[in-house]
Amino acid sequence: MESISFVGAKTGRTFYRFEMPEEEYCAVHDEGAGACVRCGIEVVCGIEPDAERYECESCGERGVYGLEQLLIMGRITFVEGVE
């Protein structure tokens, strides 16, 4: 999963969105994966798919969201897998 930063229009804060092949999404989905939209570094396993604003162990912000929630929020973009 690759993270890409962008600046929120309303807040001016930096957030991250993620790009991954659909195959990778399916593989990590079963592990209860999620990621931090505040630092883009922390990828966690063992959380609910609809988790919102969990505390990130890397940056301390409440920016960890479950994988399905990130998809609903438009923070995951599917890209072509590496052959």
MDTraj code that builds the backbone (N, CA, C; nanometers):
import mdtraj as md
import numpy as np

residues = "MET GLU SER ILE SER PHE VAL GLY ALA LYS THR GLY ARG THR PHE TYR ARG PHE GLU MET PRO GLU GLU GLU TYR CYS ALA VAL HIS ASP GLU GLY ALA GLY ALA CYS VAL ARG CYS GLY ILE GLU VAL VAL CYS GLY ILE GLU PRO ASP ALA GLU ARG TYR GLU CYS GLU SER CYS GLY GLU ARG GLY VAL TYR GLY LEU GLU GLN LEU LEU ILE MET GLY ARG ILE THR PHE VAL GLU GLY VAL GLU".split()
xyz = np.array([
    [0.0846, -0.1158, 0.0000],
    [0.0000, 0.0000, 0.0000],
    [0.0903, 0.1235, 0.0000],
    [0.0695, 0.2097, -0.0952],
    [0.1485, 0.3321, -0.1070],
    [0.0627, 0.4496, -0.0614],
    [0.1204, 0.5394, 0.0185],
    [0.0457, 0.6562, 0.0641],
    [0.0852, 0.7792, -0.0161],
    [-0.0131, 0.8668, -0.0404],
    [0.0066, 0.9898, -0.1155],
    [-0.0571, 1.1021, -0.0356],
    [0.0181, 1.2088, -0.0093],
    [-0.0341, 1.3170, 0.0735],
    [-0.1146, 1.4178, -0.0075],
    [-0.2068, 1.4845, 0.0613],
    [-0.2814, 1.5966, 0.0048],
    [-0.3209, 1.6863, 0.1207],
    [-0.3521, 1.8107, 0.0899],
    [-0.3892, 1.9078, 0.1923],
    [-0.5400, 1.9248, 0.1905],
    [-0.6018, 1.9122, 0.3069],
    [-0.7466, 1.9297, 0.3180],
    [-0.7858, 2.0733, 0.2884],
    [-0.8852, 2.0930, 0.2051],
    [-0.9263, 2.2270, 0.1622],
    [-0.9805, 2.3111, 0.2774],
    [-1.0563, 2.2520, 0.3645],
    [-1.1181, 2.3279, 0.4735],
    [-1.0226, 2.3534, 0.5890],
    [-0.9383, 2.2562, 0.6204],
    [-0.8541, 2.2668, 0.7395],
    [-0.7110, 2.3087, 0.7096],
    [-0.6631, 2.2838, 0.5903],
    [-0.5238, 2.3110, 0.5577],
    [-0.4279, 2.2085, 0.6155],
    [-0.4798, 2.1038, 0.6785],
    [-0.3966, 1.9980, 0.7360],
    [-0.3621, 1.8952, 0.6292],
    [-0.2504, 1.8295, 0.6470],
    [-0.2078, 1.7253, 0.5536],
    [-0.2745, 1.5936, 0.5906],
    [-0.3304, 1.5275, 0.4900],
    [-0.3904, 1.3963, 0.5051],
    [-0.3288, 1.3047, 0.4004],
    [-0.3532, 1.1758, 0.4134],
    [-0.3006, 1.0789, 0.3182],
    [-0.4131, 0.9954, 0.2605],
    [-0.3952, 0.9588, 0.1346],
    [-0.4812, 0.8602, 0.0708],
    [-0.3890, 0.7481, 0.0255],
    [-0.4455, 0.6371, -0.0122],
    [-0.3655, 0.5178, -0.0378],
    [-0.3976, 0.4581, -0.1731],
    [-0.2942, 0.4055, -0.2381],
    [-0.3095, 0.3348, -0.3647],
    [-0.2632, 0.1917, -0.3447],
    [-0.3409, 0.0982, -0.4004],
    [-0.3042, -0.0428, -0.3892],
    [-0.3747, -0.1218, -0.4980],
    [-0.3151, -0.2323, -0.5384],
    [-0.3844, -0.3223, -0.6317],
    [-0.5049, -0.3854, -0.5612],
    [-0.6059, -0.4166, -0.6368],
    [-0.7258, -0.4778, -0.5801],
    [-0.6938, -0.6106, -0.5124],
    [-0.5974, -0.6838, -0.5664],
    [-0.5581, -0.8114, -0.5070],
    [-0.5018, -0.7908, -0.3663],
    [-0.4231, -0.6858, -0.3479],
    [-0.3663, -0.6562, -0.2162],
    [-0.4781, -0.6183, -0.1186],
    [-0.5745, -0.5405, -0.1667],
    [-0.6894, -0.5026, -0.0828],
    [-0.7603, -0.6278, -0.0316],
    [-0.7871, -0.7209, -0.1209],
    [-0.8550, -0.8448, -0.0821],
    [-0.7729, -0.9248, 0.0181],
    [-0.6421, -0.9281, 0.0004],
    [-0.5548, -1.0051, 0.0890],
    [-0.5492, -0.9451, 0.2294],
    [-0.5334, -0.8133, 0.2408],
    [-0.5211, -0.7510, 0.3732],
    [-0.6567, -0.7265, 0.4383],
    [-0.7627, -0.7265, 0.3593],
    [-0.8967, -0.7063, 0.4137],
    [-0.9311, -0.8135, 0.5164],
    [-0.8937, -0.9364, 0.4886],
    [-0.9241, -1.0476, 0.5783],
    [-0.8465, -1.0403, 0.7093],
    [-0.7407, -0.9613, 0.7133],
    [-0.6598, -0.9458, 0.8347],
    [-0.7098, -0.8325, 0.9231],
    [-0.8168, -0.7649, 0.8819],
    [-0.8667, -0.6520, 0.9594],
    [-0.7730, -0.5336, 0.9521],
    [-0.7294, -0.4998, 0.8320],
    [-0.6308, -0.3941, 0.8142],
    [-0.6934, -0.2557, 0.8170],
    [-0.6092, -0.1589, 0.8456],
    [-0.6461, -0.0189, 0.8437],
    [-0.5205, 0.0636, 0.8288],
    [-0.5361, 0.1952, 0.8183],
    [-0.4200, 0.2814, 0.8011],
    [-0.4489, 0.4184, 0.8597],
    [-0.3428, 0.4932, 0.8864],
    [-0.3533, 0.6272, 0.9433],
    [-0.3534, 0.7319, 0.8320],
    [-0.4583, 0.8134, 0.8270],
    [-0.4671, 0.9188, 0.7253],
    [-0.3902, 1.0435, 0.7666],
    [-0.3420, 1.0495, 0.8901],
    [-0.2673, 1.1656, 0.9383],
    [-0.1178, 1.1541, 0.9088],
    [-0.0581, 1.0343, 0.9232],
    [0.0860, 1.0215, 0.8989],
    [0.1165, 0.9396, 0.7739],
    [0.0233, 0.8559, 0.7295],
    [0.0454, 0.7742, 0.6111],
    [0.1448, 0.6622, 0.6309],
    [0.1954, 0.6479, 0.7513],
    [0.2982, 0.5471, 0.7802],
    [0.2375, 0.4225, 0.8413],
    [0.1540, 0.4410, 0.9404],
    [0.1043, 0.3301, 1.0196],
    [-0.0027, 0.2510, 0.9458],
    [0.0257, 0.1249, 0.9218],
    [-0.0720, 0.0294, 0.8691],
    [-0.0915, -0.0725, 0.9797],
    [-0.2147, -0.0895, 1.0220],
    [-0.2434, -0.1766, 1.1359],
    [-0.3284, -0.2948, 1.0932],
    [-0.3233, -0.4014, 1.1707],
    [-0.4062, -0.5192, 1.1477],
    [-0.4842, -0.5472, 1.2752],
    [-0.5957, -0.6154, 1.2591],
    [-0.6745, -0.6545, 1.3746],
    [-0.7747, -0.5505, 1.4203],
    [-0.8173, -0.4598, 1.3313],
    [-0.9207, -0.3642, 1.3680],
    [-1.0451, -0.3884, 1.2830],
    [-1.1548, -0.3317, 1.3265],
    [-1.2800, -0.3482, 1.2541],
    [-1.2728, -0.2773, 1.1191],
    [-1.3391, -0.3297, 1.0179],
    [-1.3368, -0.2669, 0.8854],
    [-1.3959, -0.1263, 0.8848],
    [-1.4880, -0.0985, 0.9795],
    [-1.5510, 0.0333, 0.9838],
    [-1.4936, 0.1225, 1.0941],
    [-1.3738, 0.0902, 1.1424],
    [-1.3101, 0.1684, 1.2484],
    [-1.2891, 0.3119, 1.2026],
    [-1.3075, 0.4056, 1.2952],
    [-1.2878, 0.5476, 1.2662],
    [-1.2137, 0.6145, 1.3806],
    [-1.1137, 0.6937, 1.3469],
    [-1.0421, 0.7796, 1.4405],
    [-0.9786, 0.7046, 1.5579],
    [-0.9213, 0.5885, 1.5300],
    [-0.8445, 0.5189, 1.6324],
    [-0.7107, 0.5902, 1.6465],
    [-0.6497, 0.5808, 1.7635],
    [-0.5215, 0.6465, 1.7866],
    [-0.4094, 0.5722, 1.7142],
    [-0.3256, 0.6473, 1.6467],
    [-0.2119, 0.5916, 1.5732],
    [-0.0921, 0.5786, 1.6667],
    [-0.0288, 0.4632, 1.6661],
    [0.0876, 0.4411, 1.7508],
    [0.2110, 0.5151, 1.7000],
    [0.2145, 0.5523, 1.5715],
    [0.3302, 0.6226, 1.5155],
    [0.3264, 0.7723, 1.5423],
    [0.2120, 0.8357, 1.5141],
    [0.2058, 0.9820, 1.5248],
    [0.1243, 1.0319, 1.6432],
    [0.0465, 0.9435, 1.7067],
    [-0.0336, 0.9827, 1.8214],
    [-0.1662, 1.0493, 1.7869],
    [-0.1897, 1.0773, 1.6593],
    [-0.3152, 1.1384, 1.6156],
    [-0.4251, 1.0329, 1.6096],
    [-0.5486, 1.0766, 1.6128],
    [-0.6626, 0.9859, 1.6006],
    [-0.7013, 0.9787, 1.4531],
    [-0.6153, 0.9125, 1.3744],
    [-0.6340, 0.9085, 1.2302],
    [-0.6379, 0.7708, 1.1682],
    [-0.6491, 0.6652, 1.2495],
    [-0.6524, 0.5294, 1.1958],
    [-0.7966, 0.4925, 1.1613],
    [-0.8157, 0.4496, 1.0374],
    [-0.9460, 0.4075, 0.9881],
    [-0.9344, 0.2659, 0.9339],
    [-1.0426, 0.1897, 0.9441],
    [-1.0471, 0.0560, 0.8874],
    [-1.0465, 0.0620, 0.7357],
    [-1.0069, -0.0474, 0.6735],
    [-0.9908, -0.0526, 0.5282],
    [-1.1205, -0.0208, 0.4534],
    [-1.2315, -0.0789, 0.4967],
    [-1.3584, -0.0522, 0.4289],
    [-1.4007, 0.0927, 0.4468],
    [-1.3752, 0.1481, 0.5642],
    [-1.4099, 0.2883, 0.5887],
    [-1.3272, 0.3796, 0.4986],
    [-1.1990, 0.3482, 0.4804],
    [-1.1150, 0.4266, 0.3900],
    [-1.1675, 0.4199, 0.2470],
    [-1.2145, 0.3036, 0.2070],
    [-1.2698, 0.2869, 0.0728],
    [-1.3966, 0.3718, 0.0564],
    [-1.4839, 0.3687, 0.1549],
    [-1.6065, 0.4494, 0.1516],
    [-1.5737, 0.5982, 0.1471],
    [-1.4702, 0.6394, 0.2196],
    [-1.4305, 0.7800, 0.2250],
    [-1.3593, 0.8257, 0.0978],
    [-1.3296, 0.7334, 0.0084],
    [-1.2579, 0.7695, -0.1132],
    [-1.1088, 0.7869, -0.0927],
    [-1.0552, 0.7279, 0.0131],
    [-0.9126, 0.7409, 0.0439],
    [-0.8305, 0.6247, -0.0090],
    [-0.8952, 0.5291, -0.0771],
    [-0.8236, 0.4188, -0.1409],
    [-0.8531, 0.4216, -0.2890],
    [-0.7462, 0.4171, -0.3677],
    [-0.7590, 0.4093, -0.5130],
    [-0.6941, 0.2790, -0.5561],
    [-0.7652, 0.2047, -0.6391],
    [-0.7085, 0.0808, -0.6917],
    [-0.6232, 0.1111, -0.8141],
    [-0.5057, 0.0491, -0.8168],
    [-0.4129, 0.0651, -0.9291],
    [-0.3837, -0.0736, -0.9855],
    [-0.3244, -0.0762, -1.1023],
    [-0.2848, -0.2035, -1.1643],
    [-0.1775, -0.2682, -1.0804],
    [-0.1874, -0.4000, -1.0606],
    [-0.0884, -0.4746, -0.9857],
    [0.0414, -0.4881, -1.0620],
    [0.1488, -0.5121, -0.9878],
    [0.2797, -0.5322, -1.0476],
    [0.2854, -0.6746, -1.1009],
    [0.3220, -0.6897, -1.2251],
    [0.3285, -0.8220, -1.2884],
    [0.4550, -0.8930, -1.2473],
])
top = md.Topology()
chain = top.add_chain()
for i, resn in enumerate(residues, 1):
    res = top.add_residue(resn, chain, resSeq=i)
    for name in ("N", "CA", "C"):
        top.add_atom(name, md.element.get_by_symbol(name[0]), res)
traj = md.Trajectory(xyz[None], top)
